[in-house]
Amino acid sequence: MICIAVDAMGGDFGPRTTVPASIESLKQDDNLKIVLFGDQAQISPYLASIPPVIKKRLSIVHCEQVVAMSDKPSFALRHKKSSSMRQAIEYLHQGKADGCVSAGNTGALMGIGCYVLKTYPGIDRPAICTAIPTLGGHSYLLDLGANVDTNSDNLYQFALMGSVLASAVDGLHKPRVALLNIGEEEVKGNGQVKHASALLSAQGEINYTGYVEGDHLFSGVADVIVCDGFVGNIALKTSEGVVKFIASLSEQMFGGGAVSKLLMAAVKPLFDRLQARIDPQQYNGAYFLGLQGLVVKSHGNANVEGFVQAISSAGHCIKKDMVVLMEERLDELLP
């Protein structure tokens, strides 16, 4: 049985989302235990009517503090040692949990994670990585905002970690790794991207395929796509905005008149399948790659379904021994 520490107070909705999602996750997986970290008085009402068979795999660790979404990472690190986020990560560090999930302050989560768990030897900075939908399944995109300013060595390390993740979680023998760039030609891009490309080309153990442009981000031409956090965050947020735009535009197009309503009724099943396929909630749950422990970051405004997905992503990585495989493989790849 695996155990996941959940920061129940994190995110825009706190226990209103995290606790029902944790209960639903326990219903879906009989081999899962969850420890909720947070204000017991706020958490307990959501547990009143759950079946005993579920309740015995769910426990609460009361925490006096909460890391606010507006807290600076340095402030959270120094002054929020009793927070639900800090205590959940400490629980993981002590070996009492196999993974940690939080929807809280991203900067604070990375700062506390680096301080408590430390990074792997040879890894300078963690990277936030998530799965994105493609025509044939999904790809992994990193970094998504943990590192706004990066150098070529950072990008090289991100590529190695992304390749190991895809191998461990998806069972790919030689994941295709690409750098996100403004063109596919070798002369395109800034200095750090070009140097990272040279480093990856010289790394014989990585299946580096070259550059990929933004319009091929969801095409499936690569299994792992690497960029700095500034570019990655904008790319991800833009794609989420496009999904919302398409949904709103469709409602407007079929919103009025008898004929429009008949057409909407006819295409609604197809549209629902399309929306489910590209719904960001279905891909919620980003990995903090590089930390010596599994930390999964949920989107701050995730709904119950989205937070269930984040917990599921953590559980899947635990069952695949991703942390152990990451350590072993990085030890082989890094000097």
MARDREN-648950 format. One record per residue (C-alpha): residue in three letters; x, y, z. Coordinates in steps of 0.5 Angstrom, whole numbers, padded with zeros to 4 digits, always signed. Example, Ala and Ser with C-alpha at 12.3 -4.5 7.8 and 13.67 -1.06 7.14 Angstrom:
BEGIN
ALA+0025-0009+0016SER+0027-0002+0014
END
This chain:
BEGIN
MET+0000+0000+0000ILE+0003+0007-0002CYS+0002+0013+0002ILE+0001+0020+0000ALA+0002+0027+0004VAL-0003+0032+0002ASP-0003+0039+0003ALA-0010+0040+0005MET-0010+0048+0005GLY-0007+0049-0001GLY-0010+0052-0007ASP-0015+0057-0009PHE-0021+0053-0005GLY-0017+0049+0000PRO-0021+0043+0004ARG-0027+0044-0001THR-0023+0041-0006THR-0017+0037-0003VAL-0021+0033+0002PRO-0027+0031-0003ALA-0021+0029-0008SER-0018+0025-0003ILE-0024+0021-0001GLU-0025+0020-0009SER-0018+0018-0010LEU-0019+0013-0004LYS-0025+0010-0007GLN-0021+0009-0014ASP-0015+0006-0011ASP-0016+0000-0005ASN-0008+0000-0005LEU-0008+0008-0003LYS-0007+0011+0004ILE-0007+0019+0005VAL-0005+0023+0010LEU-0008+0030+0010PHE-0004+0036+0013GLY-0008+0042+0015ASP-0013+0045+0020GLN-0017+0039+0023ALA-0023+0044+0024GLN-0024+0045+0017ILE-0022+0038+0014SER-0027+0034+0019PRO-0034+0036+0017TYR-0032+0033+0010LEU-0030+0027+0013ALA-0037+0026+0017SER-0041+0021+0012ILE-0035+0017+0009PRO-0035+0010+0009PRO-0031+0006+0015VAL-0027+0002+0010ILE-0025+0009+0007LYS-0024+0013+0013LYS-0019+0008+0016ARG-0014+0009+0010LEU-0015+0017+0011SER-0012+0021+0017ILE-0011+0028+0019VAL-0004+0032+0022HIS-0007+0038+0025CYS-0003+0044+0022GLU-0003+0051+0025GLN-0001+0055+0019VAL-0002+0056+0012VAL+0002+0058+0006ALA-0002+0064+0003MET-0001+0064-0005SER+0001+0071-0004ASP+0007+0069+0001LYS+0014+0070-0002PRO+0018+0063-0002SER+0023+0066+0003PHE+0018+0068+0008ALA+0014+0061+0008LEU+0021+0058+0009ARG+0023+0062+0015HIS+0016+0063+0018LYS+0011+0058+0016LYS+0015+0052+0019SER+0008+0049+0022SER+0005+0050+0016SER+0001+0044+0012MET+0006+0045+0006ARG+0012+0045+0010GLN+0009+0039+0015ALA+0007+0035+0009ILE+0014+0035+0005GLU+0017+0034+0012TYR+0013+0028+0013LEU+0016+0025+0006HIS+0023+0027+0008GLN+0022+0023+0014GLY+0020+0017+0010LYS+0013+0016+0012ALA+0010+0018+0006ASP+0012+0016-0002GLY+0010+0022-0005CYS+0007+0029-0003VAL+0001+0033-0007SER+0000+0041-0006ALA-0004+0046-0010GLY-0001+0051-0006ASN+0004+0057-0007THR+0009+0054-0013GLY+0015+0058-0011ALA+0014+0057-0004LEU+0013+0049-0005MET+0020+0049-0009GLY+0023+0053-0004ILE+0021+0049+0002GLY+0022+0042-0003CYS+0029+0044-0004TYR+0031+0046+0003VAL+0028+0040+0006LEU+0029+0034+0000LYS+0035+0037-0003THR+0036+0036-0011TYR+0040+0030-0014PRO+0047+0031-0014GLY+0049+0034-0021ILE+0042+0038-0021ASP+0043+0045-0020ARG+0035+0047-0020PRO+0029+0043-0020ALA+0024+0044-0026ILE+0017+0043-0026CYS+0014+0038-0031THR+0007+0036-0034ALA+0004+0032-0039ILE+0001+0035-0045PRO-0004+0032-0050THR-0002+0030-0057LEU-0005+0027-0063GLY-0003+0020-0061GLY-0003+0021-0053HIS+0002+0026-0049SER+0008+0029-0049TYR+0012+0032-0043LEU+0014+0039-0042LEU+0019+0043-0038ASP+0020+0047-0035LEU+0014+0051-0033GLY+0016+0056-0029ALA+0020+0054-0023ASN+0026+0057-0027VAL+0025+0064-0031ASP+0033+0065-0032THR+0036+0059-0034ASN+0043+0057-0038SER+0045+0052-0043ASP+0047+0047-0037ASN+0040+0048-0034LEU+0037+0046-0040TYR+0041+0040-0041GLN+0039+0037-0034PHE+0032+0039-0035ALA+0033+0034-0042LEU+0036+0029-0038MET+0031+0029-0032GLY+0025+0029-0037SER+0028+0023-0041VAL+0028+0019-0035LEU+0021+0021-0033ALA+0018+0019-0040SER+0022+0012-0039ALA+0020+0011-0032VAL+0013+0013-0033ASP+0011+0011-0040GLY+0016+0005-0041LEU+0019+0008-0047HIS+0026+0005-0049LYS+0029+0012-0052PRO+0024+0018-0051ARG+0025+0023-0056VAL+0027+0029-0053ALA+0027+0036-0057LEU+0028+0043-0055LEU+0023+0048-0056ASN+0025+0054-0061ILE+0023+0059-0065GLY+0025+0055-0071GLU+0028+0048-0073GLU+0034+0050-0077GLU+0041+0050-0073VAL+0042+0057-0074LYS+0036+0059-0070GLY+0035+0061-0063ASN+0039+0064-0057GLY+0046+0062-0055GLN+0043+0058-0049VAL+0039+0054-0053LYS+0044+0053-0058HIS+0049+0051-0053ALA+0044+0046-0050SER+0043+0043-0057ALA+0050+0042-0057LEU+0051+0039-0051LEU+0045+0034-0052SER+0048+0032-0059ALA+0054+0030-0056GLN+0050+0026-0050GLY+0050+0019-0054GLU+0045+0016-0048ILE+0039+0021-0050ASN+0035+0021-0056TYR+0036+0028-0058THR+0032+0030-0064GLY+0033+0037-0065TYR+0029+0043-0065VAL+0021+0044-0065GLU+0017+0050-0066GLY+0011+0052-0062ASP+0006+0050-0067HIS+0008+0043-0066LEU+0008+0043-0059PHE+0002+0038-0059SER+0003+0034-0065GLY+0007+0028-0062VAL+0013+0029-0065ALA+0017+0029-0059ASP+0016+0025-0052VAL+0020+0031-0048ILE+0020+0038-0050VAL+0025+0042-0046CYS+0025+0050-0045ASP+0026+0055-0040GLY+0021+0057-0035PHE+0019+0063-0038VAL+0017+0060-0044GLY+0014+0054-0042ASN+0009+0058-0037ILE+0007+0062-0042ALA+0006+0056-0047LEU+0002+0052-0042LYS-0002+0058-0040THR-0003+0060-0047SER-0006+0053-0049GLU-0010+0053-0043GLY-0013+0060-0045VAL-0014+0057-0052VAL-0018+0051-0049LYS-0023+0056-0046PHE-0023+0060-0052ILE-0026+0055-0056ALA-0031+0052-0051SER-0034+0060-0051LEU-0034+0061-0058SER-0037+0054-0059GLU-0043+0056-0054GLN-0044+0063-0058MET-0044+0059-0065PHE-0050+0055-0062GLY-0053+0059-0057GLY-0059+0062-0061GLY-0065+0060-0065ALA-0068+0053-0066VAL-0063+0051-0072SER-0057+0052-0068LYS-0060+0049-0062LEU-0062+0043-0066LEU-0055+0043-0069MET-0052+0043-0062ALA-0056+0037-0060ALA-0053+0033-0066VAL-0046+0035-0065LYS-0046+0036-0057PRO-0043+0028-0056LEU-0037+0030-0061PHE-0036+0036-0058ASP-0036+0033-0051ARG-0031+0028-0053LEU-0027+0033-0056GLN-0027+0038-0049ALA-0025+0032-0045ARG-0019+0030-0049ILE-0016+0037-0048ASP-0019+0039-0042PRO-0013+0042-0037GLN-0016+0038-0031GLN-0015+0032-0034TYR-0007+0033-0035ASN-0007+0037-0028GLY-0001+0035-0024ALA+0006+0037-0025TYR+0012+0034-0022PHE+0018+0038-0019LEU+0024+0034-0022GLY+0030+0034-0019LEU+0028+0034-0012GLN+0030+0027-0008GLY+0023+0026-0007LEU+0016+0026-0011VAL+0013+0032-0010VAL+0007+0034-0015LYS+0004+0041-0016SER-0003+0041-0017HIS-0006+0048-0021GLY-0008+0052-0016ASN-0015+0053-0018ALA-0016+0046-0020ASN-0023+0043-0018VAL-0024+0036-0015GLU-0023+0032-0021GLY-0017+0036-0023PHE-0014+0035-0016VAL-0016+0027-0016GLN-0012+0027-0023ALA-0006+0030-0019ILE-0006+0025-0014SER-0007+0020-0019SER-0001+0022-0022ALA+0003+0022-0016GLY+0001+0015-0015HIS+0003+0012-0022CYS+0010+0015-0021ILE+0010+0012-0014LYS+0008+0005-0017LYS+0013+0006-0023ASP+0019+0007-0017MET+0020+0014-0021VAL+0024+0017-0016VAL+0029+0011-0015LEU+0030+0010-0023MET+0031+0018-0023GLU+0037+0017-0018GLU+0040+0011-0021ARG+0040+0014-0028LEU+0042+0021-0027ASP+0048+0018-0023GLU+0050+0014-0030LEU+0048+0020-0034LEU+0051+0026-0030PRO+0059+0027-0029
END
